[in-house]
Each structure stands twice: as C-alpha cells, then as structure tokens.
Amino acid sequence: MQITMGVLLALLVAAGVFFCVSFVGVGLWVLYTHFTTADIPAGISHPKKLRVCHCIFLLLGKIFEKLRICSMPGFVRFMHDLLPLKEDPDVMVTDLLFGTIPVKLYQPKASSCTLRPGVVLYHGGGGIIGSLKTHHKICCRLSKESDSVVLSVGYRMSPQSKFPTPVRDSIAATIHFLKSLETYKVDPARVVVCGDSAGGGIAAIVCQKLMDKPDLPKIRAQILLYTVIELLDLKLPSFQENQNVPLLTHDFIYYCWFCYLDISPSWKSVVMERGHLPAQVWEKYRKWLGSENIPERFKKKAYRQASPAPLNEGAYLETEHILDLMCSPLIAEDEVISRLPEACIVSCEYDILRDHSLLYKKRLEDLGVSVTWHHMEDGFHGVLNTLDMGCLQFPCSTRILNAMVRFLKGL
C-alpha cells in the first residue's frame, strides 16, 4: 500500500511539474509571439492596453491547443460560458428559443406609451468564436441608451456548424422576430439589423435576403461595424497595412476563413496570391473590389498592388462557394444593392477589414443608398467588445456605441 501511495504521489508531482512547465512554456511562447509579430500602431490611443489584450487573447486561444487538450475555438467558447453576466437594473433580459436557435431579448424596464425600435444583433467572431455572452454588455447598453428592444441571436458556429449554417440560423431567427413584433411591442416601421465583424456581414446578408418578403415588415436600416462584406480578396490595402495589428491579424483571419468555409488550409499560399479564382471572375468584380474604389488617403506605403496568380483549378473547385451572396454580399447586383435600406457604417483605421467598410460604403452611395459613416482614427478590430471592461476599455468603444445610439434615435 505504501508503494502504491508513493507511486501515486510521484505521478501527481510529475503531472504537476509537467503542467507548470507547459504553462510557463506557453506563456513564454505568447510573449515571444506578441513581441516578434504584433504591430501596435502609434495612432492607437492606449498601446499598452492593446498589448495586454492581445497577450490574453493568445494565451486563452492557444494554451489548451498547444497542450493538445482542445481546439482554440472550443476553449474560447468554454471561457465565454464561464463569464458571469452583469445585470442592468434598467433592462429586462429574457432567454428564449426561436425554434432551436437560442436568443436573448433585451427590453428597457421603463414604461413607454409608444412602440419602440427593434434591433436584431448578430455577434462577431469569424464564425468560430463569439456568443450571446460576449455581446451581453453591448446589448444592455444599446437597449438602455437607445430605448430599443434588442434581440441577440445565438447562431450555430464552426467547427460543428460551418457555412452557411450561421447565416441560415440568423435569417430564421430574424423572421421569427419580425413575425412577433406585436408581442415585444416593437414598431414594425423601425426594425434595424446590426452586427460587428462577421455579424455585420450577416446583417448585410439578412437585408438582401428579406427585402422581397411581402409578408414581413421591411428592415428599416442596417448598422455595420467593421464588417466582413466579401470573402474573395484577402489582399486589399488594409490587409497588407494592418496584417499584424491585434486583435484580428493576418494569420487569424485565414484561420477563420478556412474553418468557417470548410476549406483545406493547404490552399493558403494559393489564396494569398489570389490564384483560387479565374481571371474572368476577378475582372467581373474589379469594378467593386478594385483598390481604385478606396480613397488614396487609406493607401499607405506598405500597399503593393499585384495581379492575381494563374488559376489553380483544384483550389477554385474547393473555394468557389465564396462567390455565393451568403458569403459575399458586396458582389450582389446593382438591382439588389440599390433597394437596400439606409446604413450606418463604422470603420476602424487599424483594422485589417477596414477596406471592406469603405468598399460597401461606396457601393451603397453610388446607387443612392443613404450612408452615415463613422471612421475611428484610433480604432482597431473588435474594439467595441472592450466596452465596460474597466481598465482595458478603449475610449473608441464608447464613441462607437454613441454613434449607434444617435443613429437609432434619428430613425
């Protein structure tokens, strides 16, 4: 018995040492990766905060993946679920199921003699992370400050559910909400779709998909925050200039791209050189995707325009679904874009996706759609999620929320 206990104790000690060494090793890897790859621009208002946020993101995202315990998205979602949700005394929050789709409904507790605006919010996260919990504070503040009913959609995500499941879930939840506006005391003439990052892309897609549904109230407006609006071209000027700026780096956006679209990462070099699509496709969409559509002031020294590589037929066969409008709403025909509701677009200077917002803004304005544009000169991708994070909050997050509130109140 003593030998058995001794062996057990030795095993426990060895396991503890292994875990400690592994943890320290991963920590050193995080610091090394951050300081050798991360680009913290001088224009960021609080560079040390961004360094801390990036290191936390790397640590949470990679520690268990490096230890081969679980994948990065799986662990990040696990951490999401551990987050305690702070209640707001002025907002009533209700967990619901629309069919099988989980949603959170946010309603101001103050009485109102009129119907309120309704906001359907789709969280960001590249289709692999993000949740109802990560955007809880944003929804609470938005509901309270704009006096709106906010519905947050918990669509299914990769790796369990890949494209187009997140979009289909979001469309289904939106239709359910639009058919229930009377129940939630929402003004059918003031329903807005809203999203950040991948969620912004979903919002744009929902607008396009529901515009010809005569049995549903019309979407009044769309709020698109540093949005993913196309998945064809990953070589736009902002992709080159901001490729290593946290929180969305070049490597992570490719990780999301391959995971969400269920495409083999072995095609990365081909996609980077734009050899995954035929020349006629690039030529067809150049009028909307070309860098000439981006104002010159956004093209820094780092930008180098290059022609697409010769077509790799194998890559094209496996990636051609990126031409689906449920992937890339930017490339919808003029007849569709011209009938879209007005938009509030927020872009961030130090965001790898900055040019997506600029391209969609131009397409909408060229076709007569009203656009309210806010450009955050000190902003970076994901900055809104630092709202109410105490010492890690960036002033830019409050400005974005204020812009959303003003837009909603002006409808």
ABEGO torsion letter per residue (X at the ends): XAAAAAAAAAAAAAAAAAAAAAAAAAAAAAAAAAAAABBBBAABABAAAAAAAAAAAAAAAAAAAAAGABBAAAAAAAAAAABBBBBBAABBBBBBBBEABBBBBBBBABBBABBBBBBBBBBBGGGABEBAAAAAAAAAAAAAAAGBBBBBBBBBBOAABBOAAAAAAAAAAAAAAAAAAAAAGBBAABBBBBBBEAAAAAAAAAAAAAAABAABBBBABBBBBGBBABAABAABAAAAAAAABOABBAAAAAAAAAAAAGBBAAAAAAAAAGAABBAAAAAAAAAAABAAABBAAABBAABBBBBBBBBBAAAAAAAAAAABAAABAAABBAAAAAABBBBBBBBBAABAAAAAAAAAAAAAAAAGBBBBBBBBAABBBGAAAABGAEAABBAAAAAAAAAAAAAAAAX
